[in-house]
Amino acid sequence: MRRALIPLLLLAFVVLPAPAAHAATAICALYCDTRDPSLARQETFPVPTVTVNGRRLVLHVSDVDGMAWGSIDAGVLGDSVWLDRSFDGGASWEGLLGKASIPGSWTGTRTLMYNTGDPSHHRRGVIRACGDARGIACTAWSHLPLCAPTCDGAAGGTDAEAVRTVGLNGRTFGLHLDAAGMAWGTVSGGRAGDEIWLDRSWDAGATWPGGSSLGRTTATRTARYNTADPTSLLYGGAVRACGRAVEGQNGACTAWARPSSNRAAAMADALMYSYDPYTAWWPSSWWNSAVALRTVIDYVSRTGDTRHLWAVRRTFDVNRVAFPAGARSSDPIDGHFISRSIDDSAWWGLTWVAAYDLTGDRAYLDEAVTIASYVNGFWDTSTCGGGVWWDRERTYKNAVTIGLYVRLTAALHNRLPGESTWLQRAVTGWNWFTASGMINASGLVNDGLTTGCANNGQTVWSYNQGLAIGAATELYRATGTATYLDRARSLGTSALASPLVRSGVLTESCDVGSSSCDDNAKQFKGIFMGYLAEAGAQFQSFRAVQANSVWGVRDSLNRVGSRWASSSPSDWRTQASALSCVLTG
């Protein structure tokens, strides 16, 4: 009889008013669906236990893992438990996830773990445990109100930035944001019966399932709602205020916006929006990801905001293994962030030095030593008297690789007590660099050397100039010799007097006219700004001008493009560069 009843009960479940949306697709965030609950790093019980015919139905959640599992206890053979997961606030769901039935003489069982959300695809989820024990019941949805830390639906709020507005039939609908990143809507100039509400989107305004008509009311303002969900690794949530006049059917909405009262936090959230927590990088540029992570580290260090600190260890743990060609780069990654591109490897070395400075974790410094040892293997005096090859095939000696080499070797000396070998390498590298001819008569760094070991006259990129400044300042810290700091400042002064600055704004050659910067050059200016900040207070006013210019050209979602003097297309590379600028301004 029991076996005959189960299909009927499940059928009744399927025809409830809000049916399962579709069969579940496996989700990977920090971990993939169907993880063993014994591996959970935390166990909380965010919703009450449900009792069905004497059985206890429990939802277990590990917020640090972003996963949940269900259990049923005090049951009998055939009782079952599963999870439902919804991405629209419980209106529809993926059902029967991990369904498990009590076997043999056991009195309980549990599901495997499933992700509560899908941050890699910008979807906020809620989850519940359901069970069949001669009757079907479910717990409440976990984390249905977003609390970060104030919960959705809170009253009050004080404007911390300019209000966004839209007009309709003489009404003004306004979007307000406070310093905590909570939003609310208002209507003014209206009539009784006018409506106001918020929409909230986790994918930059493309969709808003579960975030439609939040706080809908005929009063003059809504309650407050969050724009970030750190527990779900969702940053940069966008909101808009919408309203409808009582005498019409049409409505109007403000533009989508993200909080911007804190410049650095706003820029950092927009950068982290593009970070993939499962693959643990910014798809799909290897060296650019190293610099982007270094920028996040700088952000945490300068502001004390640790919301994004988890990404440092996550990137380290996931990516220090080997990858085939095409997985992280067009080249294979050999492990320990090493590849045929010597400069790419060195960028990662500098990132792990910064991670060590921030956390004190020796594993990061050890990784930097491993990378630097690999890079040092390409120091070669048989061509041009020295220098480091740009690639494993030994085809080119250029400014970026030698600048990275000097900065990295000097940095290791400054962090390894009693060491002298790395310092000797740094000094030798610097002496070769400054004698190589790559720094021209105007004090600007051209791209590299010809096969005849002469300055090739190629483009003066801002990041090469910045790396030269950074190499000199790190050597100054290593030796206390003032000539290194003097040279760093001279290189900075030369840059500011060069075509790298147009109408007072830092400008790459590919920012001019109808040209556009490639994925490499999109990140150059932020690198320059970071190292210029180390050279002294005399550049402070210039840095402030750049930061203000960057902030002035952002869009309503706090995104900044390659050009710092006018609006331009943006991506995470340009965002990382702009964040570096704001941090130094």
For each residue, the residues with C-beta under 8 A, 3 or more apart:
1: 4 5
2: 5 6 78 134
3: 6 78
4: 1 7 8
5: 1 2 8 9 134
6: 2 3 9 10 78 132
7: 4 10 11
8: 4 5 11 12
9: 5 6 12 13 132 135 136
10: 6 7 13 14 132 136
11: 7 8 14 15
12: 8 9 15 16 136
13: 9 10 16 95 136
14: 10 11 19 20
15: 11 12 19
16: 12 13 19
17:
18: 90 91 92 93
19: 14 15 16 92
20: 14 84 92 93 94 95 96
21: 86 88 92 93 94
22: 94
23: 94
24: 33 85 94 95 97
25: 94
26: 32 33 34
27: 32 33 114 115 118 120
28: 31 32 33 115 120 278
29: 66 115 117 118 119 120 233 277 278
30: 65 66 67 233 277 278 314
31: 28 35 65 66 67 113 115
32: 26 27 28 35 115 278
33: 24 26 27 28 97 112 113 114 115
34: 26 98 112 113 114
35: 31 32 39 40 65 67 112 113
36: 39 112 113
37: 40 60 69 110 111 112 113
38:
39: 35 36 113
40: 35 37 43 60 62 65 67 69 113
41: 62 64 65
42: 61 62 63 64 65
43: 40 60 61 62
44: 60 61 62 63
45: 49 58 59 60 61
46: 59 61 142 143
47: 59 128 139 140 141 142
48: 139 140
49: 45 56 57 58 139
50: 56 57 129 131 137 138 139
51: 54 55 56 57
52: 55 57 131 133 135 136 137
53: 133 134 135
54: 51 74 133
55: 51 52 72 73 74 75 79 131 133
56: 49 50 51 72 73 74
57: 49 50 51 52 70 71 72 81 129 130 131 133 137 138 139
58: 45 49 70 71 72 73 129 139
59: 45 46 47 68 70 127 128 129 139 142
60: 37 40 43 44 45 68 69 70 71 110 129
61: 42 43 44 45 46 67 68 116 127 142 143
62: 40 41 42 43 44 65 66 67 68 113
63: 42 44 66 231
64: 41 42
65: 30 31 35 40 41 42 62 113
66: 29 30 31 62 63 115 116 117 119 231 232 233
67: 30 31 35 40 61 62 113 114 115 116
68: 59 60 61 62 83 113 114 116 127 129 142
69: 37 40 60 83 98 110 111 112 113 114 129
70: 57 58 59 60 81 82 83 98 110 111 129 130 131 139
71: 57 58 60 81 108 109 110 111 129
72: 55 56 57 58 75 79 80 81 102 108 109 110 131 133
73: 55 56 58 107 108
74: 54 55 56 107 108
75: 55 72 79 102 107 108 109 133
76: 79 102 107
77: 102 103 104 105 106
78: 2 3 6 101 102
79: 55 72 75 76 101 102 109 131 132 133 134
80: 72 99 100 101 102 109 131 132 133
81: 57 70 71 72 99 100 109 110 111 129 130 131 132
82: 70 95 96 97 98 99 100 111 129 130 131
83: 68 69 70 97 98 111 114 127 128 129 130
84: 20 93 94 95 96 97 127 128 130 138
85: 24 93 94 97 114 115 116 125 126 127
86: 21 89 90 91 92 93 94 125 126 127 141 210
87: 117 118 123 124 125 209 210
88: 21 91 92 209 210
89: 86 126 141 144 209 210 211
90: 18 86 93 126 141 144 210
91: 18 86 88 209 210
92: 18 19 20 21 86 88
93: 18 20 21 84 85 86 90
94: 20 21 22 23 24 25 84 85 86 97
95: 13 20 24 82 84 130
96: 20 82 84 99
97: 24 33 82 83 84 85 94 111 114
98: 34 69 70 82 83 111 112 113 114
99: 80 81 82 96 111
100: 80 81 82 109 110 111 112
101: 78 79 80 109
102: 72 75 76 77 78 79 80 106 107 108 109
103: 77 106 109
104: 77
105: 77
106: 77 102 103 109
107: 73 74 75 76 102
108: 71 72 73 74 75 102
109: 71 72 75 79 80 81 100 101 102 103 106
110: 37 60 69 70 71 72 81 100
111: 37 69 70 71 81 82 83 97 98 99 100 114 129
112: 33 34 35 36 37 69 98 100
113: 31 33 34 35 36 37 39 40 62 65 67 68 69 98
114: 27 33 34 67 68 69 83 85 97 98 111 127
115: 27 28 29 31 32 33 66 67 85 118 125
116: 61 66 67 68 85 125 126 127 142 143 232
117: 29 66 87 123 124 125 229 232 233 234
118: 27 29 87 115 121 122 123 125
119: 29 66 122 123 232 233 234 277
120: 27 28 29 276 277 278 279
121: 118 203
122: 118 119 202 203 204 234 273
123: 87 117 118 119 202 203 209
124: 87 117 146 202 210 211 229 232 234
125: 85 86 87 115 116 117 118 232
126: 85 86 89 90 116 141 142 143 144 210
127: 59 61 68 83 84 85 86 114 116 141 142
128: 47 59 83 84 138 139 140 141 142
129: 50 57 58 59 60 68 69 70 71 81 82 83 111 138 139
130: 57 70 81 82 83 84 95 136 137 138 139
131: 50 52 55 57 70 72 79 80 81 82 136 137 138
132: 6 9 10 79 80 81 135 136
133: 52 53 54 55 57 72 75 79 80 137
134: 2 5 53 79
135: 9 52 53 132
136: 9 10 12 13 52 130 131 132
137: 50 52 57 130 131 133
138: 50 57 84 128 129 130 131
139: 47 48 49 50 57 58 59 70 128 129 130 142
140: 47 48 128 144
141: 47 86 89 90 126 127 128 144
142: 46 47 59 61 68 116 126 127 128 139
143: 46 61 116 126 146 147 231 232
144: 89 90 126 140 141
145: 151 152 153
146: 124 143 151 152 225 226 229
147: 143 150 151 152 226
148: 226 228 229 230 231
149:
150: 147 154 180 182 224 226
151: 145 146 147 154
152: 145 146 147 214 223 224 225 226
153: 145 215 223 224 225
154: 150 151 157 182 223 224
155: 223 224
156: 224
157: 154 176 178 182 184 224
158: 178 179
159: 163 176 177 178
160: 177 178 179 259 261
161: 177 259 260 261
162:
163: 159 174 175 176
164: 174 175 240 241 254 255 257 556
165: 172 173 174 175 254
166: 172 173 241 243 252 253 254 255
167: 170 171 172 173 252
168: 171 173 243 244 245 248 250 251 252
169: 245 247 248
170: 167 189 190 245
171: 167 168 187 188 189 190 194 243 245
172: 165 166 167 187 188 189
173: 165 166 167 168 185 186 187 196 241 242 243 252 253 254
174: 163 164 165 185 186 187 188 241 254
175: 163 164 165 183 185 198 239 240 241 254 257
176: 157 159 163 183 184 185 186 241
177: 159 160 161 181 182 183 227 239 257 259 260 261
178: 157 158 159 160 181 182 183 224 261
179: 158 160 261 262
180: 150
181: 177 178 226 227 228 259
182: 150 154 157 177 178 224 225 226 227
183: 175 176 177 178 198 200 224 225 226 227 239 241 259
184: 157 176 198 215 221 222 223 224 225 241
185: 173 174 175 176 196 197 198 215 221 222 241 242 243
186: 173 174 176 196 220 221 222 241
187: 171 172 173 174 190 194 195 196 220 221 243
188: 171 172 174 220
189: 170 171 172
190: 170 171 187 194 220 243 245 246
191: 194 245 246 247
192: 218 246
193: 218 246
194: 171 187 190 191 218 243 244 245 246
195: 187 216 217 218 243 244 246 251
196: 173 185 186 187 216 217 219 220 221 222 241 242 243
197: 185 213 214 215 216 217 222 241 242 243
198: 175 183 184 185 211 213 214 215 222 225 239 240 241 242
199: 208 211 212 213 214 239 240 242 253
200: 183 208 211 214 225 227 237 238 239
201: 204 205 206 207 208 211 237 238 239 256
202: 122 123 124 208 211 229 234 237 238
203: 121 122 123 206 207
204: 122 201 236 238 256 273 557
205: 201 208 238 240 256 557
206: 201 203
207: 201 203
208: 199 200 201 202 205 211 212
209: 87 88 89 91 123 212
210: 86 87 88 89 90 91 124 126
211: 89 124 198 199 200 201 202 208 214
212: 199 208 209
213: 197 198 199 216
214: 152 197 198 199 200 211 222 225
215: 153 184 185 197 198 222 223 225
216: 195 196 197 213 222
217: 195 196 197 221 222
218: 192 193 194 195
219: 196 222
220: 186 187 188 190 196
221: 184 185 186 187 196 217
222: 184 185 186 196 197 198 214 215 216 217 219 225 241
223: 152 153 154 155 184 215
224: 150 152 153 154 155 156 157 178 182 183 184
225: 146 152 153 182 183 184 198 200 214 215 222 239
226: 146 147 148 150 152 181 182 183 229 237
227: 177 181 182 183 200 236 237 238 239 258 259
228: 148 181 234 235 236 237 269
229: 117 124 146 148 202 226 232 233 234 237
230: 148 233 234 235 307
231: 63 66 143 148
232: 66 116 117 119 124 125 143 229
233: 29 30 66 117 119 229 230 277
234: 117 119 122 124 202 228 229 230 237
235: 228 230 269 272 273 307 308
236: 204 227 228 258 269 270 272 273 557 558
237: 200 201 202 226 227 228 229 234 258
238: 200 201 202 204 205 227 256 257 258 557
239: 175 177 183 198 199 200 201 225 227 256 257 258
240: 164 175 198 199 205 253 254 255 256 257
241: 164 166 173 174 175 176 183 184 185 186 196 197 198 222 253 254
242: 173 185 196 197 198 199 251 252 253 254
243: 166 168 171 173 185 187 190 194 195 196 197 251 252 253
244: 168 194 195 248 249 250 251 252
245: 168 169 170 171 190 191 194 248
246: 190 191 192 193 194 195
247: 169 191
248: 168 169 244 245
249: 244
250: 168 244
251: 168 195 242 243 244
252: 166 167 168 173 242 243 244
253: 166 173 199 240 241 242 243
254: 164 165 166 173 174 175 240 241 242 257
255: 164 166 240 556
256: 201 204 205 238 239 240 556 557
257: 164 175 177 238 239 240 254 260 556 557
258: 227 236 237 238 239 266 269 270 556 557 558
259: 160 161 177 181 183 227 262 265 266
260: 161 177 257 263 266 554 558
261: 160 161 177 178 179 266
262: 179 259 265 266
263: 260 266 267 547 551 582
264: 267 268 299 302 303 305 579 582 583
265: 259 262 268 269 303 305
266: 258 259 260 261 262 263 269 270 558
267: 263 264 270 271 554 558 560 575 578 579 582
268: 264 265 271 272 296 299 305 308 579
269: 228 235 236 258 265 266 272 273 558
270: 236 258 266 267 273 557 558 559 575
271: 267 268 274 275 292 295 296 572 575 576 579
272: 235 236 268 269 275 296 308 311
273: 122 204 235 236 269 270 572
274: 271 282 571 572 575
275: 271 272 281 282 292 311 572
276: 120 279 280 281 282 283
277: 29 30 119 120 233 280 311 314
278: 28 29 30 32 120
279: 120 276 283 318
280: 276 277 311 314 315 317 318 319
281: 275 276 286 289 293 315 318 319 328
282: 274 275 276 285 288 289 292 572 573 576
283: 276 279
284:
285: 282 288 289 519 573
286: 281 289 290 328 329 333 339 344
287: 290 291 341 343 344 347 348 520
288: 282 285 291 292 519 520 522 523 573 576
289: 281 282 285 286 292 293 315
290: 286 287 293 294 337 344 347 348 350 351
291: 287 288 294 295 347 351 523 526 527 576
292: 271 275 282 288 289 295 296 523 572 573 576
293: 281 289 290 296 297 311 312 315 351
294: 290 291 297 298 347 350 351 354
295: 271 291 292 298 299 526 530 576 579 580 583
296: 268 271 272 292 293 299 300 308 311 312
297: 293 294 300 301 312 351 354 355 358
298: 294 295 301 302 354 530 580 583
299: 264 268 295 296 302 303 305 308 579 583
300: 296 297 303 304 305 306 308 309 312 358
301: 297 298 354 357 358
302: 264 298 299 583
303: 264 265 299 300
304: 300
305: 264 265 268 299 300 308
306: 300 309
307: 230 235
308: 235 268 272 296 299 300 305 311
309: 300 306 312 313 358
310: 313 314
311: 272 275 277 280 293 296 308 314 315
312: 293 296 297 300 309 315 316 355 358 359
313: 309 310 316 317
314: 30 277 280 310 311 317 318
315: 280 281 289 293 311 312 318 319
316: 312 313 319 320 352 355 363 364 367
317: 280 313 314 320
318: 279 280 281 314 315 321
319: 280 281 315 316 323 328 333 337
320: 316 317 335 336 337 367
321: 318 335
322: 332 333 334 335
323: 319 327 328 329 332 333
324: 327 332
325: 329 330 331 332
326: 329 330
327: 323 324 333
328: 281 286 319 323 333
329: 286 323 325 326 332 333 339 341 344
330: 325 326
331: 325 339 340 341
332: 322 323 324 325 329 339 340
333: 286 319 322 323 327 328 329 337 338 339
334: 322 338 339
335: 320 321 322 338
336: 320 367 370 371 374
337: 290 319 320 333 345 348 349 352 367 371
338: 333 334 335 345 370 371 374
339: 286 329 331 332 333 334 344 345
340: 331 332 391 392 393
341: 287 329 331 344 345 390 391 392
342: 345 346 374 375 378 388 389 390 391 392 401
343: 287 346 347 390 398 400 401 404
344: 286 287 290 329 339 341 347 348
345: 337 338 339 341 342 348 349 371 374 375
346: 342 343 349 350 371 372 375 401 404 405 408
347: 287 290 291 294 343 344 350 351 404
348: 287 290 337 344 345 351 352 371
349: 337 345 346 352 353 367 368 371 372 375 404 408
350: 290 294 346 347 353 354 368 404 407 408 411
351: 290 291 293 294 297 347 348 354 355
352: 316 337 348 349 355 356 364 365 367 368 371
353: 349 350 356 357 364 365 368 408 411 412 415
354: 294 297 298 301 350 351 357 358
355: 297 312 316 351 352 358 359 361 364
356: 352 353 359 360 361 362 364 365 368 415
357: 301 353 354 415
358: 297 300 301 309 312 354 355
359: 312 355 356 364
360: 356
361: 355 356 364 365
362: 356 365 366
363: 316 366 367
364: 316 352 353 355 356 359 361 367 368
365: 352 353 356 361 362 368 369 412 415 416
366: 362 363 369 370
367: 316 320 336 337 349 352 363 364 370 371
368: 349 350 352 353 356 364 365 371 372 408 411 412
369: 365 366 372 373 412 416
370: 336 338 366 367 373 374
371: 336 337 338 345 346 348 349 352 367 368 374 375 408
372: 346 349 368 369 375 376 408 409 412 422
373: 369 370 376 377
374: 336 338 342 345 370 371 377 378
375: 342 345 346 349 371 372 378 388 404 405 408
376: 372 373 379 388 405 409 425
377: 373 374
378: 342 374 375 388 389 392 394
379: 376 386 387 388 405 425 429
380: 383 386 387 388 389 394
381: 385 386
382:
383: 380 387 394 397 453
384: 387 397 436 449 453
385: 381 432 453
386: 379 380 381 428 429 432
387: 379 380 383 384 397 401 402 429 432 433 436 449
388: 342 375 376 378 379 380 397 401 402 405 429
389: 342 378 380 392 394 395 396 397 401
390: 341 342 343 395 396 397 398 400 401 448
391: 340 341 342 394 395 396
392: 340 341 342 378 389
393: 340
394: 378 380 383 389 391
395: 389 390 391
396: 389 390 391 448 449
397: 383 384 387 388 389 390 401 402 436 448 449
398: 343 390 401 402 438 447 448 449
399: 402 403 433 438 445 446 447 448 464 467 468
400: 343 390 403 404 447 463 464 467
401: 342 343 346 387 388 389 390 397 398 404 405
402: 387 388 397 398 399 405 406 429 432 433 436 438
403: 399 400 406 407 433 445 464 467 468 470 471
404: 343 346 347 349 350 375 400 401 407 408 467
405: 346 375 376 379 388 401 402 408 409 425 429
406: 402 403 409 410 426 429 430 433 471 474 475
407: 350 403 404 410 411 467 470 471 474
408: 346 349 350 353 368 371 372 375 404 405 411 412
409: 372 376 405 406 412 413 422 423 425 426 429
410: 406 407 413 414 422 423 426 471 474 475 477 478
411: 350 353 368 407 408 414 415 474
412: 353 365 368 369 372 408 409 415 416 419 422
413: 409 410 416 419 420 422 423 426 478
414: 410 411 474 477 478
415: 353 356 357 365 411 412
416: 365 369 412 413 419 422
417:
418:
419: 412 413 416 422 423
420: 413 423 424
421: 424 425
422: 372 409 410 412 413 416 419 425 426
423: 409 410 413 419 420 426 427 478 479
424: 420 421 427 428
425: 376 379 405 409 421 422 428 429
426: 406 409 410 413 422 423 429 430 471 474 475 478
427: 423 424 430 431 475 479
428: 386 424 425 431 432
429: 379 386 387 388 402 405 406 409 425 426 432 433 471
430: 406 426 427 433 434 471 472 475 484
431: 427 428 434 435
432: 385 386 387 402 428 429 435 436
433: 387 399 402 403 406 429 430 436 438 439 468 471
434: 430 431 439 487
435: 431 432
436: 384 387 397 402 432 433 439 449 453 455
437: 440 449 453 454 455
438: 398 399 402 433 445 446 447 448 449 455
439: 433 434 436 443 444 445 446 468 491
440: 437 443 444 445 446 455
441:
442: 494 498
443: 439 440 490 491 493 494 495
444: 439 440 460 465 494 495 498 500
445: 399 403 438 439 440 460 461 464 465 467 468 491
446: 399 438 439 440 455 456 457 458 459 460 464
447: 398 399 400 438 456 458 459 460 461 464
448: 390 396 397 398 399 438 456 458
449: 384 387 396 397 398 436 437 438 453 454 455 456
450: 453 454 455 456
451:
452:
453: 383 384 385 436 437 449 450
454: 437 449 450
455: 436 437 438 440 446 449 450
456: 446 447 448 449 450
457: 446
458: 446 447 448
459: 446 447 509
460: 444 445 446 447 464 465 498 499 500 509
461: 445 447 464 465 508 509 521 524
462: 465 466 495 500 506 508 524 525 527 528
463: 400 466 467 523 524 525 527 528
464: 399 400 403 445 446 447 460 461 467 468
465: 444 445 460 461 462 468 469 491 494 495 500 528
466: 462 463 469 470 524 527 528 529 530 531 532
467: 399 400 403 404 407 445 463 464 470 471 527 531
468: 399 403 433 439 445 464 465 471 472 488 491
469: 465 466 472 473 488 491 492 528 531 532 534 535
470: 403 407 466 467 473 474 488 530 531 534
471: 403 406 407 410 426 429 430 433 467 468 474 475
472: 430 468 469 475 476 484 485 487 488 491
473: 469 470 476 477 484 485 488 531 534 535
474: 406 407 410 411 414 426 470 471 477 478
475: 406 410 426 427 430 471 472 478 479 481 484
476: 472 473 479 480 481 482 484 485 488
477: 410 414 473 474 480
478: 410 413 414 423 426 474 475
479: 423 427 475 476 484
480: 476 477
481: 475 476 484
482: 476 485 486
483: 486 487
484: 430 472 473 475 476 479 481 487 488
485: 472 473 476 482 488 489 535 536
486: 482 483 489 490
487: 434 472 483 484 490 491
488: 468 469 470 472 473 476 484 485 491 492 534 535 536
489: 485 486 492 493 535 536 538
490: 443 486 487 493 494
491: 439 443 445 465 468 469 472 487 488 494 495 535
492: 469 488 489 495 496 532 535 536 539
493: 443 489 490 496 497
494: 442 443 444 465 490 491 497 498
495: 443 444 462 465 491 492 498 500 501 528 532
496: 492 493 500 501 539 542
497: 493 494 501
498: 442 444 460 494 495 501
499: 460 502 507 509
500: 444 460 462 465 495 496 506 507 508 528
501: 495 496 497 498 504 505 506 507
502: 499 505 507 512 565
503: 565
504: 501 545 549
505: 501 502 545 546 549 564 565
506: 462 500 501 525 528 529 546 564 581
507: 499 500 501 502 511 512 563 564 565
508: 461 462 500 511 512 517 521 524 525 562
509: 459 460 461 499 512 515
510: 515 516 517 518 521 562
511: 507 508 515 517 562 563 564 565 568
512: 502 507 508 509 515
513:
514:
515: 509 510 511 512
516: 510 562 569
517: 508 510 511 520 521 522 524 562
518: 510 521 522
519: 285 288 522 573
520: 287 288 517 523 524
521: 461 508 510 517 518 524 562
522: 288 517 518 519 562 571 573 574 577
523: 288 291 292 463 520 526 527 573 574 576 577
524: 461 462 463 466 508 517 520 521 527 528 577
525: 462 463 506 508 528 529 564 577 581
526: 291 295 523 529 530 576 577 578 579 580 581
527: 291 462 463 466 467 523 524 530 531 577 580
528: 462 463 465 466 469 495 500 506 524 525 531 532
529: 466 506 525 526 532 533 543 546 580 581 584
530: 295 298 466 470 526 527 533 534 580 583 584
531: 466 467 469 470 473 527 528 534 535
532: 466 469 492 495 528 529 535 539 542 543 584
533: 529 530 539 543 584
534: 469 470 473 488 530 531
535: 469 473 485 488 489 491 492 531 532 538 539
536: 485 488 489 492 539
537: 540
538: 489 535
539: 492 496 532 533 535 536 542 543
540: 537 543 544
541: 544 545
542: 496 532 539 545 546
543: 529 532 533 539 540 546 547 581 584 585
544: 540 541 547 548 585
545: 504 505 541 542 548 549 585
546: 505 506 529 542 543 549 550 564 581 584 585
547: 263 543 544 550 551 581 582 584 585
548: 544 545 551 552 585
549: 504 505 545 546 552 553 564 565
550: 546 547 553 554 560 564 578 581 582 585
551: 263 547 548 554 582
552: 548 549
553: 549 550 560 561 563 564 565 566 567 568
554: 260 267 550 551 558 559 560 578
555: 558 559 560 567 570
556: 164 255 256 257 258
557: 204 205 236 238 256 257 258 270
558: 236 258 260 266 267 269 270 554 555
559: 270 554 555 570 574 575
560: 267 550 553 554 555 564 570 574 575 577 578
561: 553 567 568 569 570 574
562: 508 510 511 516 517 521 522 568 569 570 574 577
563: 507 511 553 566 567 568
564: 505 506 507 511 525 546 549 550 553 560 578 581
565: 502 503 505 507 511 549 553
566: 553 563
567: 553 555 561 563
568: 511 553 561 562 563 574
569: 516 561 562 574
570: 555 559 560 561 562 574 575
571: 274 522 574 575
572: 271 273 274 275 282 292 575 576
573: 282 285 288 292 519 522 523 576 577
574: 522 523 559 560 561 562 568 569 570 571 577 578
575: 267 270 271 274 559 560 570 571 572 578 579
576: 271 282 288 291 292 295 523 526 572 573 579 580
577: 522 523 524 525 526 527 560 562 573 574 580 581
578: 267 526 550 554 560 564 574 575 581 582
579: 264 267 268 271 295 299 526 575 576 582 583
580: 295 298 526 527 529 530 576 577 583 584
581: 506 525 526 529 543 546 547 550 564 577 578 584 585
582: 263 264 267 547 550 551 578 579 585
583: 264 295 298 299 302 530 579 580
584: 529 530 532 533 543 546 547 580 581
585: 543 544 545 546 547 548 550 581 582
